[in-house]
């Protein structure tokens, strides 16, 4: 009868081939698939260099940055620039402007995109559907500069098409681009015209995966086209819609700088000044001065709010037993 030591040796020796076998399998798998890891390495390097390495510079929000001293040599001032921003008289103007434009855009664009997707999915004629898709997609490829230029010309109080139409009806020509109360509506609905068609791509892809037998069963039960849209198509894209809503919530504070800046003028400044344009003017030198630390502090505050919103909406989605990012 073998001793305990012999059993131990036998057991360890029995385990060694398994260890060698696992390492050999891993080595062979890496040998076969190394090109895939090389391809994966490229985007990882891009993320590290472009996305993560610049985070090192976020510390200038807590310093009085001096270009001659560098980031590491600049003196530490803590929350000085954050307090300065919160105590700035413009804080209570630009924060509401940013939130109003963001929530208005989200509440108007999000359901419009879903509605357009459902409507296009119910169209029976492939030719008509492709024509609608082409017409609604095309504005997305117009640059922001050109789009704002079209908007300015269309709303011109002297030669604009809208002004000419109002004059024909006996109305008065008004410079809508100069009205602060009109700025949010012009910003949001021009954005819907430009991007709502492009946003339907994801939802149409989700609708393409709906089992046709569900529609057949609904037809047998006597459901009309609207009922099938509500009880078959809409639940099918609901998980995708929730994920998109969570992602959009993380961009609440990131109102597009280019479009707001191009539409901005001295007359509508009270409604068009948002955090992104304020950071440009104060941090990069849009007003003739540069305060990098102050601009970095505002940008860091903006990112922190977006992060909190993403986590909050994600937790609400999990609490409602719906899809979530994590």
Long-range contacts (C-beta under 8 A, 24 or more apart in sequence): 57-296, 58-296, 58-300, 60-292, 60-293, 60-296, 61-293, 61-296, 61-297, 61-299, 61-300, 62-297, 63-293, 64-293, 65-292, 65-293, 65-296, 74-293, 77-293, 81-293, 81-294, 81-296, 81-297, 81-298, 82-297, 82-301, 84-294, 84-297, 85-294, 85-297, 85-298, 85-301, 90-273, 90-278, 93-270, 93-273, 94-273, 94-274, 94-275, 94-278, 95-275, 97-271, 97-272, 97-273, 97-274, 98-253, 98-255, 98-274, 98-275, 98-276, 99-252, 99-253, 100-184, 101-184, 101-187, 101-188, 101-255, 101-260, 101-274, 102-251, 102-252, 102-253, 102-254, 102-255, 103-252, 104-184, 104-188, 105-187, 105-188, 105-191, 105-255, 106-248, 106-249, 106-252, 108-188, 108-189, 108-192, 109-188, 109-191, 109-192, 109-195, 109-196, 109-199, 110-241, 110-244, 110-245, 110-248, 112-192, 112-196, 113-196, 113-199, 113-200, 113-203, 114-203, 114-234, 114-237, 114-241, 116-196, 116-197, 116-200, 117-200, 117-203, 117-204, 117-207, 117-237, 118-203, 118-207, 118-229, 118-233, 118-234, 118-237, 120-200, 120-204, 121-204, 121-207, 121-229, 121-233, 122-225, 122-228, 122-229, 122-233, 133-197, 133-200, 135-197, 136-196, 136-197, 136-198, 136-200, 137-197, 137-198, 138-197, 139-193, 139-194, 139-195, 139-197, 140-194, 140-195, 140-197, 140-198, 142-194, 144-256, 144-258, 144-259, 144-262, 145-258, 145-262, 147-190, 147-194, 147-259, 148-259, 148-262, 148-263, 151-177, 151-186, 151-190, 151-263, 152-177, 155-186, 175-267, 177-263, 177-265, 177-267, 177-268, 178-265, 178-267, 178-268, 179-267, 179-268, 180-267, 180-268, 180-269, 180-270, 180-271, 180-272, 181-271, 182-268, 183-263, 183-268, 183-271, 183-272, 184-271, 186-263, 187-259, 187-260, 187-263, 187-272, 191-259, 202-240, 202-244, 203-237, 203-240, 203-241, 206-236, 206-237, 206-239, 206-240, 207-233, 207-236, 207-237, 209-236, 210-236, 238-322, 239-322, 239-323, 242-317, 242-322, 242-323, 242-324, 243-323, 243-325, 245-313, 246-310, 246-313, 246-314, 246-317, 246-324, 246-325, 247-310, 247-325, 249-309, 249-310, 249-312, 249-313, 250-306, 250-307, 250-309, 250-310, 250-313, 251-306, 252-305, 252-306, 252-309, 253-302, 253-303, 253-305, 253-306, 253-309, 254-302, 254-306, 275-302, 276-302
